[in-house]
């Protein structure tokens, strides 16, 4: 008989459990109950069905979908017994939502949270360049969307340099692939005029990679202007809402990215024709002037002299008007300066009192009985000694007596 300590026994059981299931092989499906987050970093909840219940434990960073009680989910992880509590649980590394109802419920909650953060704000969206030279194209080379996009680009505008970042667009690992591709392209953001992310249509579950929070944040944070088209019309993915420009399909993305060469050439021909006609009209007008001058030089010179006289007369009238306005302004400034001149105040019978330091005395609070002050008058000044000090109220009462 083998006798185990409690710690050794639990370690042995955990070792047996770990060797029995690979983390990606063990998947348990059930309903979430008692969902909670502790200290902002530990996630735990019970996974239950009609006849059983098991505890789930994971970190908040491993949880890629919003959860709440009542949702049906699949949990991937490793079964184990926690030595400290002797409690059996599953240490999860990934949680997937099950069923369109649960997916839509979680998607609505995530959309509301990201919208509140401003990730879909229209004011921050950038325009795509009119004539891009080089783009980063994030897509699956095995998809029809890839072929459609390349075909339309080549039909409309040959010569565009396309750097393809091949990714998975659905299933396990797809969000991580897409985020890695967007971040890799942004390491060379000066090289690209636009970043395009596309895939064809699919079921709601198949398109969930484009509703992943990390994918949405990568698109929002892109230094390269983004164009996203997921190839379905029924619902908008969060990736499309976060993009600078949205295309309804991969084909529409190609049309939005580049102009049709035929349309550009037609517009160029039209504008070139207009410029040519305007130049010919100017040349014709100048030719007429030259011919008129050659046929009757005296008449032409008389006409030019009259034009010059009119210009001189107009310039002289404008100069006179400007001088009058300047003179009026000068007189007004002189009158203003005269009104501010202290000598004007003295001429009206007032005086200015200064203390021994030459500062103007403006209040009786700065006077002292027996103190000398200097009084300035219109025609001179004199030294006075203060005999009595009265406030404004006291002076008024004395005058009344």
C-alpha positions as CSV (number, residue, x, y, z in Angstrom):
1,X,0.0,0.0,0.0
2,X,1.2,3.5,-0.9
3,X,0.6,6.1,1.7
4,X,0.4,9.7,0.4
5,X,0.5,12.9,2.2
6,X,-2.4,15.1,1.3
7,X,-0.1,17.4,-0.8
8,X,1.5,14.5,-2.7
9,X,-1.9,12.8,-3.3
10,X,-3.3,16.0,-4.9
11,X,-0.1,16.5,-6.9
12,X,-0.5,12.8,-8.1
13,X,-4.1,13.3,-9.1
14,X,-3.3,16.5,-10.9
15,X,-0.5,14.8,-12.8
16,X,-2.9,12.0,-13.9
17,X,-5.5,14.5,-15.0
18,X,-3.0,16.5,-16.9
19,X,-1.7,13.4,-18.8
20,X,-5.2,12.3,-19.5
21,X,-6.3,15.4,-21.4
22,X,-4.5,17.9,-23.5
23,X,-5.7,21.5,-22.9
24,X,-7.2,21.7,-26.4
25,X,-8.7,18.2,-26.2
26,X,-10.8,18.8,-23.1
27,X,-13.9,20.8,-23.9
28,X,-16.9,21.1,-21.6
29,X,-20.2,22.7,-22.6
30,X,-22.7,24.1,-20.2
31,X,-24.5,27.2,-18.9
32,X,-22.7,30.0,-17.0
33,X,-23.7,30.5,-13.4
34,X,-22.3,32.7,-10.6
35,X,-19.9,34.7,-13.0
36,X,-17.6,37.0,-11.0
37,X,-14.3,38.8,-11.4
38,X,-12.0,39.2,-8.4
39,X,-9.5,41.9,-7.9
40,X,-9.8,42.9,-11.5
41,X,-7.8,39.9,-12.7
42,X,-9.3,36.5,-11.6
43,X,-12.4,35.1,-13.4
44,X,-14.5,32.3,-11.9
45,X,-17.9,30.8,-12.6
46,X,-19.8,27.6,-12.4
47,X,-20.5,25.6,-15.6
48,X,-23.7,23.6,-15.1
49,X,-26.3,21.5,-16.9
50,X,-29.5,19.8,-15.5
51,X,-27.6,17.2,-13.4
52,X,-24.1,18.5,-12.7
53,X,-21.9,21.5,-12.0
54,X,-18.1,22.2,-12.2
55,X,-16.2,25.3,-11.2
56,X,-14.2,27.2,-13.9
57,X,-11.2,29.4,-13.1
58,X,-9.1,31.6,-15.5
59,X,-7.4,35.1,-15.7
60,X,-9.3,38.0,-17.0
61,X,-6.8,38.4,-19.9
62,X,-7.7,34.9,-21.2
63,X,-11.3,35.8,-21.4
64,X,-11.9,37.1,-25.0
65,X,-15.7,37.3,-24.9
66,X,-18.1,39.1,-22.5
67,X,-19.9,36.6,-20.2
68,X,-22.9,36.8,-18.0
69,X,-25.1,34.2,-16.2
70,X,-27.3,32.1,-18.4
71,X,-25.0,32.1,-21.4
72,X,-24.2,28.7,-23.0
73,X,-20.5,28.3,-23.5
74,X,-17.7,25.8,-24.3
75,X,-14.7,25.8,-22.0
76,X,-11.3,24.6,-23.0
77,X,-8.7,23.9,-20.3
78,X,-7.2,21.4,-17.9
79,X,-9.0,19.7,-14.9
80,X,-7.2,20.0,-11.6
81,X,-7.7,20.0,-7.8
82,X,-6.5,23.2,-6.0
83,X,-4.3,22.0,-3.0
84,X,-5.2,25.0,-0.8
85,X,-9.0,24.3,-0.9
86,X,-9.1,20.7,-2.1
87,X,-11.6,21.9,-4.7
88,X,-12.0,20.3,-8.2
89,X,-12.2,22.8,-11.1
90,X,-11.2,23.4,-14.7
91,X,-8.3,25.8,-15.3
92,X,-9.6,27.4,-18.5
93,X,-7.5,29.0,-21.2
94,X,-10.3,29.7,-23.6
95,X,-14.0,30.2,-23.6
96,X,-16.3,30.1,-26.7
97,X,-19.9,31.2,-26.8
98,X,-22.4,28.6,-28.1
99,X,-25.5,29.5,-30.1
100,X,-26.4,32.6,-32.1
101,X,-28.5,34.0,-29.2
102,X,-25.5,34.0,-26.8
103,X,-23.2,35.4,-29.4
104,X,-25.6,38.3,-30.2
105,X,-26.1,39.1,-26.6
106,X,-22.4,39.2,-25.9
107,X,-21.8,41.2,-29.1
108,X,-24.4,43.8,-28.1
109,X,-22.6,44.3,-24.7
110,X,-19.2,44.5,-26.3
111,X,-20.4,47.0,-28.9
112,X,-22.0,49.3,-26.3
113,X,-18.7,49.2,-24.2
114,X,-16.5,50.0,-27.2
115,X,-18.9,52.7,-28.5
116,X,-18.7,54.4,-25.1
117,X,-14.9,54.4,-25.4
118,X,-15.2,56.2,-28.8
119,X,-13.8,53.4,-31.0
120,X,-16.6,54.0,-33.6
121,X,-16.5,57.8,-33.5
122,X,-17.1,59.2,-37.0
123,X,-15.0,62.3,-36.2
124,X,-11.8,60.3,-36.0
125,X,-12.2,58.5,-39.3
126,X,-9.7,59.3,-42.1
127,X,-10.2,59.4,-45.8
128,X,-8.4,57.0,-48.1
129,X,-5.8,58.5,-50.6
130,X,-7.1,59.1,-54.0
131,X,-4.2,57.5,-55.8
132,X,-2.6,54.8,-53.5
133,X,0.7,53.3,-54.5
134,X,1.2,50.5,-52.0
135,X,-1.3,48.8,-49.7
136,X,-1.3,46.1,-47.0
137,X,-3.9,43.5,-47.8
138,X,-5.0,41.3,-44.8
139,X,-7.0,38.3,-46.1
140,X,-6.9,34.5,-46.7
141,X,-5.2,33.6,-50.0
142,X,-7.5,30.6,-50.1
143,X,-10.7,32.6,-50.1
144,X,-12.8,33.8,-53.0
145,X,-12.7,37.3,-51.5
146,X,-8.9,37.4,-52.1
147,X,-9.3,36.5,-55.8
148,X,-12.2,39.0,-56.3
149,X,-10.3,41.8,-54.7
150,X,-7.1,41.2,-56.8
151,X,-9.1,40.8,-60.0
152,X,-11.1,44.1,-59.6
153,X,-7.9,46.0,-58.6
154,X,-6.1,44.8,-61.8
155,X,-9.1,45.6,-64.0
156,X,-9.5,49.1,-62.6
157,X,-5.9,50.3,-61.9
158,X,-2.9,48.1,-62.8
159,X,0.4,48.9,-61.1
160,X,-0.9,49.1,-57.5
161,X,1.7,47.3,-55.2
162,X,-0.2,44.9,-52.9
163,X,1.6,43.3,-49.9
164,X,-0.6,40.4,-48.8
165,X,-0.7,39.3,-45.1
166,X,-2.2,35.8,-45.2
167,X,-4.4,35.0,-42.2
168,X,-7.1,32.6,-40.9
169,X,-10.5,34.4,-41.2
170,X,-12.6,32.0,-39.0
171,X,-12.3,29.5,-36.3
172,X,-9.7,29.1,-33.5
173,X,-6.7,31.4,-33.8
174,X,-8.3,33.6,-36.5
175,X,-8.5,36.8,-34.2
176,X,-4.9,36.3,-33.2
177,X,-3.8,35.9,-36.8
178,X,-5.6,39.1,-37.9
179,X,-4.3,41.2,-35.0
180,X,-0.7,40.0,-35.7
181,X,-1.1,40.9,-39.4
182,X,-2.4,44.4,-38.6
183,X,0.3,45.1,-36.1
184,X,3.0,43.7,-38.5
185,X,1.8,46.1,-41.3
186,X,1.8,49.0,-38.8
187,X,5.5,48.4,-38.1
188,X,6.0,49.6,-41.7
189,X,3.2,52.2,-41.7
190,X,5.3,54.7,-43.7
191,X,5.4,52.1,-46.5
192,X,1.6,51.8,-47.0
193,X,-1.1,54.2,-48.1
194,X,-4.0,52.0,-46.9
195,X,-4.7,48.8,-45.0
196,X,-7.4,46.5,-46.4
197,X,-9.1,43.7,-44.4
198,X,-11.6,41.5,-46.2
199,X,-13.3,38.1,-46.3
200,X,-16.4,36.7,-48.0
201,X,-19.7,36.1,-46.5
202,X,-20.6,33.4,-44.0
203,X,-22.8,32.5,-41.0
204,X,-23.0,34.7,-38.0
205,X,-20.7,32.3,-36.1
206,X,-18.2,32.1,-38.9
207,X,-17.8,35.9,-38.9
208,X,-17.2,36.3,-35.2
209,X,-13.4,36.8,-35.7
210,X,-14.3,40.2,-37.0
211,X,-16.2,41.0,-33.8
212,X,-13.3,40.1,-31.5
213,X,-12.3,43.0,-29.2
214,X,-8.6,42.7,-29.9
215,X,-9.2,42.9,-33.7
216,X,-11.4,45.9,-33.3
217,X,-8.8,47.7,-31.1
218,X,-6.0,46.8,-33.6
219,X,-8.1,48.4,-36.4
220,X,-8.8,51.5,-34.3
221,X,-5.2,51.9,-33.3
222,X,-3.8,51.5,-36.9
223,X,-1.6,54.3,-38.1
224,X,-2.5,53.3,-41.6
225,X,-6.0,54.3,-42.9
226,X,-8.2,51.2,-42.8
227,X,-10.7,49.8,-45.3
228,X,-12.7,46.8,-44.1
229,X,-15.3,44.8,-46.1
230,X,-16.6,41.5,-44.7
231,X,-18.9,40.5,-47.6
232,X,-22.3,40.4,-45.9
233,X,-25.1,43.0,-45.7
234,X,-27.3,41.6,-42.9
235,X,-25.2,42.9,-40.0
236,X,-22.2,45.1,-39.6
237,X,-19.2,43.6,-37.8
238,X,-17.5,45.6,-35.1
239,X,-14.4,45.6,-37.3
240,X,-16.3,47.5,-40.0
241,X,-17.6,50.0,-37.5
242,X,-14.0,50.7,-36.3
243,X,-12.6,51.1,-39.8
244,X,-12.0,54.5,-41.4
245,X,-13.9,53.3,-44.5
246,X,-16.3,50.4,-44.9
247,X,-16.9,48.4,-48.1
248,X,-20.0,46.2,-48.4
249,X,-18.0,43.4,-50.1
250,X,-14.4,42.6,-51.1
251,X,-15.3,43.8,-54.6
252,X,-16.7,47.0,-53.2
253,X,-13.5,47.5,-51.2
254,X,-11.5,47.3,-54.5
255,X,-13.8,49.9,-56.1
256,X,-13.5,52.2,-53.1
257,X,-9.7,51.9,-53.0
258,X,-8.8,52.7,-56.6
259,X,-10.5,54.8,-59.4
260,X,-11.3,53.2,-62.7
261,X,-8.4,54.1,-65.1
262,X,-10.9,54.7,-67.9
263,X,-12.9,57.2,-65.9
264,X,-9.6,59.0,-64.9
265,X,-8.5,59.2,-68.5
266,X,-11.9,60.5,-69.6
267,X,-11.8,63.2,-66.9
268,X,-8.2,64.1,-67.9
269,X,-9.2,64.4,-71.5
270,X,-12.2,66.6,-70.6
271,X,-10.2,69.0,-68.4
272,X,-7.3,69.1,-70.9
273,X,-9.8,70.1,-73.6
274,X,-11.2,72.9,-71.4
275,X,-7.7,74.2,-70.6
276,X,-6.7,74.1,-74.3
277,X,-9.9,76.0,-75.3
278,X,-9.2,78.7,-72.6
279,X,-5.6,79.1,-73.8
280,X,-6.7,79.4,-77.4
281,X,-9.2,82.0,-76.4
282,X,-6.6,84.0,-74.5
283,X,-4.2,83.7,-77.5
284,X,-6.9,84.8,-79.9
285,X,-7.7,87.9,-77.7
286,X,-4.0,88.9,-77.5
287,X,-3.6,88.4,-81.3
288,X,-6.5,90.7,-81.9
289,X,-4.9,93.4,-79.7
290,X,-1.6,93.0,-81.6
291,X,-3.2,93.2,-85.0
292,X,-5.3,96.2,-84.0
293,X,-2.1,98.0,-82.7
294,X,-0.3,97.2,-86.0
295,X,-3.1,98.4,-88.2
296,X,-3.6,101.7,-86.3
297,X,-0.7,102.3,-83.9
298,X,-1.7,106.0,-83.3
299,X,-5.2,105.0,-82.3
300,X,-3.9,102.1,-80.1
301,X,-1.5,104.5,-78.4
302,X,-4.3,107.0,-77.7
303,X,-6.4,104.2,-76.2
304,X,-3.5,103.1,-74.0
305,X,-2.8,106.7,-72.9
306,X,-6.5,107.1,-72.0
307,X,-6.4,103.9,-70.0
308,X,-3.2,105.1,-68.2
309,X,-4.8,108.5,-67.5
310,X,-7.8,106.7,-66.0
311,X,-5.6,104.6,-63.8
312,X,-3.5,107.7,-62.7
313,X,-6.7,109.6,-61.9
314,X,-8.1,106.7,-59.9
315,X,-4.8,106.3,-58.0
316,X,-4.7,110.0,-57.2
317,X,-8.3,110.0,-55.9
318,X,-7.6,107.0,-53.8
319,X,-4.4,108.7,-52.4
320,X,-6.3,111.9,-51.6
321,X,-9.0,109.9,-49.8
322,X,-6.3,108.0,-47.8
323,X,-4.6,111.2,-46.8
324,X,-7.8,112.8,-45.6
325,X,-8.6,109.7,-43.5
326,X,-5.1,109.8,-42.1
327,X,-5.3,113.5,-41.3
328,X,-8.6,113.0,-39.5
329,X,-7.2,110.1,-37.5
330,X,-4.1,112.2,-36.6
331,X,-6.3,115.1,-35.3
332,X,-8.4,112.8,-33.2
333,X,-5.3,111.3,-31.7
334,X,-4.0,114.8,-30.8
335,X,-7.3,115.7,-29.2
336,X,-7.2,112.5,-27.2
337,X,-3.6,113.1,-26.0
338,X,-4.5,116.7,-25.0
339,X,-7.4,115.5,-22.9
340,X,-5.1,113.1,-21.1
341,X,-2.4,115.8,-20.5
342,X,-2.1,116.6,-16.7
343,X,-1.4,120.3,-17.6
344,X,-5.0,120.6,-18.9
345,X,-6.3,119.6,-15.5
346,X,-4.1,122.3,-13.9
347,X,-5.4,124.9,-16.3
348,X,-8.9,124.2,-15.1
349,X,-8.0,125.3,-11.5
350,X,-7.0,122.0,-10.0
351,X,-3.6,121.1,-8.4
352,X,-1.6,117.9,-8.1
353,X,-0.2,117.0,-4.7
354,X,3.1,115.0,-4.4
355,X,4.9,113.5,-1.4
356,X,8.6,113.8,-0.6
357,X,9.4,110.9,-3.0
358,X,7.5,112.7,-5.9
359,X,4.6,110.2,-5.9
360,X,1.1,111.7,-6.5
361,X,-1.0,111.9,-3.3
362,X,-4.4,110.4,-4.2
363,X,-5.8,109.5,-0.8
364,X,-5.8,111.1,2.7
365,X,-4.6,107.8,4.1
366,X,-1.1,108.6,2.8
367,X,-1.0,111.9,4.7
368,X,0.3,112.6,8.1
369,X,-0.2,115.7,10.3
370,X,3.0,117.8,10.0
371,X,4.1,116.1,6.9
372,X,5.4,118.3,3.9
373,X,3.7,117.9,0.5
374,X,4.3,119.7,-2.7
375,X,1.4,121.3,-4.6
376,X,1.7,121.8,-8.4
377,X,-0.3,124.6,-10.0
378,X,-0.6,125.9,-13.5
379,X,2.2,128.4,-13.2
380,X,4.4,126.8,-10.5
381,X,4.5,124.8,-7.3
382,X,4.7,125.3,-3.5
383,X,5.5,123.3,-0.4
384,X,2.7,122.8,2.2
385,X,2.6,121.3,5.6
386,X,-0.4,119.2,6.7
387,X,-2.2,120.7,9.7
388,X,-5.3,118.6,9.8
389,X,-6.7,115.5,8.1
390,X,-10.4,114.9,7.5
391,X,-12.1,112.0,5.7
392,X,-14.6,112.6,2.9
393,X,-17.6,112.3,5.4
394,X,-16.0,114.6,8.0
395,X,-15.2,117.2,5.3
396,X,-18.9,117.2,4.1
397,X,-20.2,117.5,7.7
398,X,-17.9,120.5,8.4
399,X,-19.1,122.3,5.2
400,X,-22.7,121.8,6.3
401,X,-21.9,123.5,9.7
